[in-house]
Amino acid sequence: MAPIAPYKMNIPQVSLEQWSMFIAVVEAGSFQAAADKLLKSQSSISYAMQKMQEGLGVNVFQHKGRRAELTDAGHLMLQRAKDLIHAANAAETVAANFSTGWEPQIGLVLSEIFPKHILHEALEKFGQQCPQTRLEIYIEVLSGVDDKLRSGEAQIAINNMIPSGMVGEPIIAMDFVRVAHPDHPLHHLGRSIHPSDMKLHRQIVIRDSGSYRRENRGWLGSDQRWTVSSMLNAFDLLKKGFGSGVLATHIAQAAIDAGELKELDIDGGGPLRNTMSLIFADKANTGPAALLLAKLLKEAAKNDKSGRM
């Protein structure tokens, strides 16, 4: 058998300092403005950019008067440069976290429908094992969870959607039920409910808390709809008979058992189930306290048998 050749690491032609200067020139608009911002001479910035372009083998700037504008290659390199600086900063942050033992602060963002008793069990153990770490907890709806992850405010999340480029793993399966007050007309049709029937009556819809309000959940095309900010708000309106809507089963079950709500018999409708995932914004650079909290959340979800809220 031929010997295995040793791994040869390619040495980058551009340094992190050059990438940082590149970003500064783009953001400041000129070499002189970048030099003022970085407290360096214009000649040092110009030389660094010249060497960077030589190393890359492409021109990233084109000069128009006193301004330095990006070429097509420059636009592509800009996002790569920002990713490199972000990765380097993240690696240094993780190293600092490990050197001190725990992160001073972490962020957790949760879908509003995640069962609170599971969260509380994990938090109780986290507080005992990691008392010095400050914890920021955010409760969001739909894509609002994504926003907290992408902004860096949260390092871990629990939601039914995994944002592109992030890592997630299933943590709990959740059931949902479409309900209305027992006196609602849809319960008294004398037959199974067709989707066309649903469109004739008001529906209670959950608003997306994301920045772009990308989607609202729980409605079937009715023009008569009321939109609320959370499933608990929808729960209150549904119990009062203001419309029909979808609730997590663990939220609705007590009201169903008490006769305050009744599941709708929809023709062709089957069980509604969705899987919640534990998501890392950047798992490779997640610190020890955040990893501990993720582990405790998984354990609490795995041990849960109650189905309570």
C-alpha positions in Angstrom: 0.0 0.0 0.0 1.4 3.4 -0.9 2.0 5.8 2.0 -0.6 8.4 2.6 0.7 11.8 1.6 0.6 14.3 4.5 -2.2 16.9 4.5 -0.9 20.2 2.9 -2.6 23.3 4.2 -2.9 26.2 1.7 -1.7 29.4 3.3 -4.1 32.3 2.6 -2.8 35.0 0.4 -4.8 37.7 2.2 -4.6 38.4 5.9 -7.5 39.1 8.3 -6.1 42.6 8.7 -6.3 43.2 4.9 -9.8 41.9 4.8 -10.7 44.3 7.7 -9.1 47.2 5.8 -11.1 46.2 2.7 -14.4 46.3 4.6 -13.4 49.7 6.1 -12.7 51.1 2.6 -16.0 49.9 1.3 -18.0 51.3 4.3 -16.1 54.6 4.4 -16.2 55.1 0.6 -12.5 56.0 0.1 -9.0 55.0 1.1 -8.5 58.3 3.0 -11.7 57.9 4.9 -10.8 54.3 5.8 -7.4 55.5 7.0 -9.0 58.1 9.2 -11.3 55.5 10.7 -8.6 53.0 11.3 -6.0 55.6 12.5 -3.6 54.6 9.7 -1.9 56.4 6.9 -3.6 56.4 3.5 -0.4 54.9 1.9 -0.6 51.9 4.3 -4.3 51.3 3.3 -3.4 51.7 -0.4 -0.5 49.3 -0.1 -2.5 46.7 1.7 -5.3 46.8 -0.9 -2.8 46.6 -3.7 -1.2 43.5 -2.1 -4.7 42.0 -1.4 -5.7 42.3 -5.1 -2.3 40.8 -6.2 -2.9 37.9 -3.8 -6.5 37.4 -5.1 -5.5 37.8 -8.7 -8.5 40.1 -9.4 -9.4 43.8 -9.0 -11.9 44.4 -6.2 -11.9 48.2 -6.6 -12.4 50.6 -9.5 -11.6 54.3 -8.9 -14.1 57.0 -9.8 -12.7 60.3 -8.9 -11.8 60.1 -5.2 -14.2 57.3 -4.5 -13.3 53.6 -4.6 -16.2 51.5 -5.9 -16.5 47.8 -5.9 -16.1 45.7 -9.1 -18.4 42.7 -9.5 -15.6 40.5 -8.0 -15.4 43.1 -5.1 -19.1 42.7 -4.3 -18.6 38.9 -4.1 -15.5 39.3 -1.9 -17.2 41.7 0.4 -19.6 39.2 1.8 -16.8 36.6 2.1 -14.7 39.1 4.0 -17.5 39.8 6.4 -18.0 36.1 6.9 -14.3 35.6 7.6 -14.2 38.5 10.2 -17.4 37.2 11.8 -15.9 33.7 12.1 -12.6 35.0 13.5 -14.5 37.1 16.1 -16.7 34.1 17.0 -13.7 31.8 17.5 -12.0 34.4 19.8 -15.3 34.8 21.8 -15.5 31.0 22.3 -11.9 30.9 23.4 -12.6 33.7 25.9 -15.7 31.9 27.2 -13.8 28.7 27.8 -10.9 30.5 29.5 -13.3 32.1 32.0 -15.5 28.9 32.4 -18.8 30.2 31.2 -20.2 32.9 28.9 -21.2 36.1 30.8 -24.5 36.2 28.8 -26.4 34.0 26.4 -29.7 34.3 24.5 -32.5 31.8 24.1 -35.4 32.4 21.7 -38.5 30.2 21.8 -41.6 29.7 19.8 -44.5 30.9 21.9 -46.1 27.5 21.7 -43.2 25.5 23.3 -44.5 24.0 26.5 -43.6 26.2 29.4 -43.2 23.4 32.0 -40.4 21.8 29.9 -38.7 25.2 29.7 -39.0 25.7 33.4 -37.5 22.3 34.2 -34.5 23.1 32.1 -34.1 26.6 33.5 -34.2 25.4 37.1 -31.3 23.0 36.4 -29.4 25.6 34.4 -29.7 28.2 37.2 -28.2 25.7 39.6 -25.3 24.6 37.4 -24.5 28.0 35.8 -25.5 30.7 38.2 -23.2 33.4 36.9 -24.4 33.5 33.3 -27.0 36.1 32.5 -29.8 34.6 30.3 -31.9 36.6 27.9 -35.1 34.7 27.0 -37.2 35.8 24.0 -40.6 34.5 23.1 -41.5 35.0 19.4 -44.0 33.8 16.7 -43.0 32.0 13.5 -40.1 33.9 11.7 -39.6 36.1 14.7 -37.4 33.3 16.1 -35.2 33.5 12.9 -34.7 37.2 13.4 -33.3 36.7 16.9 -30.9 34.0 15.7 -29.7 36.0 12.7 -29.2 39.2 14.7 -27.0 37.4 17.2 -29.3 38.2 20.1 -29.8 34.5 20.6 -27.4 31.6 20.3 -30.0 28.8 20.5 -33.7 28.5 19.7 -36.6 26.2 19.6 -38.9 26.5 16.7 -40.7 24.4 14.0 -38.6 26.0 11.2 -34.8 25.7 10.8 -33.4 28.8 9.1 -31.1 28.1 6.1 -27.5 27.8 7.0 -28.2 26.8 10.6 -28.1 23.4 12.4 -31.1 21.9 14.2 -32.3 18.7 15.6 -35.8 17.5 16.6 -36.6 18.0 20.2 -40.4 17.4 20.5 -43.4 16.6 18.4 -46.4 18.8 18.9 -50.0 18.1 18.0 -52.5 20.8 16.9 -56.2 20.9 16.7 -58.7 23.1 14.8 -61.4 24.2 17.3 -64.4 26.5 17.8 -66.8 27.2 20.6 -69.5 24.4 20.9 -72.2 26.8 19.8 -70.4 27.8 16.7 -72.4 27.3 13.5 -69.8 25.0 12.0 -70.6 22.4 14.7 -74.2 22.3 13.6 -74.1 21.6 9.9 -75.2 18.0 10.3 -72.3 16.8 8.2 -68.5 17.0 8.0 -67.1 20.5 7.5 -65.7 21.3 4.0 -62.9 23.8 3.5 -65.4 26.0 1.6 -67.5 26.1 4.8 -64.6 27.4 6.8 -64.2 30.4 4.4 -67.7 31.6 5.2 -66.9 32.1 8.9 -64.4 34.3 10.8 -61.1 32.7 11.6 -58.6 33.7 14.3 -55.1 33.9 12.9 -51.7 34.1 14.6 -49.5 37.0 13.4 -45.9 36.4 12.5 -43.6 38.5 14.8 -40.7 38.5 12.3 -39.5 41.8 10.9 -41.0 41.1 7.5 -44.2 39.5 8.7 -43.5 36.7 6.3 -46.5 34.5 7.1 -49.5 34.2 9.3 -50.7 30.8 10.4 -54.0 29.1 11.2 -56.4 30.3 8.5 -58.0 28.8 5.4 -58.5 31.7 3.0 -61.4 33.4 4.8 -61.9 37.1 4.2 -63.4 37.2 7.7 -60.3 36.9 10.0 -59.0 38.5 13.1 -55.2 38.5 13.6 -53.7 38.4 17.0 -50.2 38.4 18.4 -50.0 35.0 20.1 -51.7 31.7 20.4 -52.8 32.5 23.9 -54.6 35.6 22.6 -56.3 33.3 20.0 -57.2 30.9 22.7 -59.1 33.6 24.7 -61.1 34.7 21.6 -61.9 31.2 20.5 -63.3 30.4 24.0 -65.6 33.4 23.7 -67.0 32.1 20.3 -65.5 34.8 18.1 -64.4 32.3 15.4 -62.5 29.1 14.6 -58.8 28.6 14.7 -55.8 26.3 15.3 -54.3 25.7 18.7 -51.6 23.5 20.1 -53.3 20.6 21.7 -51.6 21.1 25.1 -53.1 24.6 25.1 -56.6 23.6 24.0 -57.0 20.3 25.8 -58.3 21.6 29.2 -60.9 23.8 27.5 -62.0 20.9 25.3 -62.4 18.7 28.3 -64.4 21.4 30.1 -66.7 21.9 27.1 -65.5 25.4 26.4 -64.1 24.4 23.0 -64.8 21.6 20.5 -62.7 20.1 17.8 -64.1 20.7 14.3 -64.9 17.7 12.2 -63.3 18.7 8.9 -63.9 16.4 5.9 -60.6 14.8 4.9 -58.8 16.5 7.8 -56.3 14.4 9.7 -54.1 14.9 12.7 -52.1 18.1 12.7 -48.6 17.5 13.9 -45.4 19.6 13.8 -41.9 18.9 15.0 -40.1 21.4 17.1 -36.3 21.6 16.7 -33.5 22.8 18.8 -31.5 25.2 16.6 -28.0 26.6 16.9 -27.1 29.9 15.3 -23.5 28.7 14.9 -23.0 25.4 16.6 -19.3 25.2 16.0 -18.8 28.4 17.9 -21.3 27.8 20.7 -20.0 28.4 24.2 -20.2 26.0 27.1 -23.1 27.7 28.9 -25.2 27.7 25.8 -24.3 24.0 25.1 -25.3 23.2 28.7 -28.7 24.9 28.3 -29.3 23.1 25.0 -28.5 19.7 26.7 -30.9 20.5 29.6 -33.7 21.5 27.2 -33.3 18.2 25.3 -33.4 16.2 28.5 -36.5 18.0 29.8 -38.3 17.4 26.5 -37.3 13.8 26.4 -38.5 13.2 29.9 -41.8 15.0 29.5 -44.9 12.7 29.6 -47.5 15.1 30.9 -48.6 17.1 27.8 -49.3 20.1 30.1 -48.7 23.7 29.2 
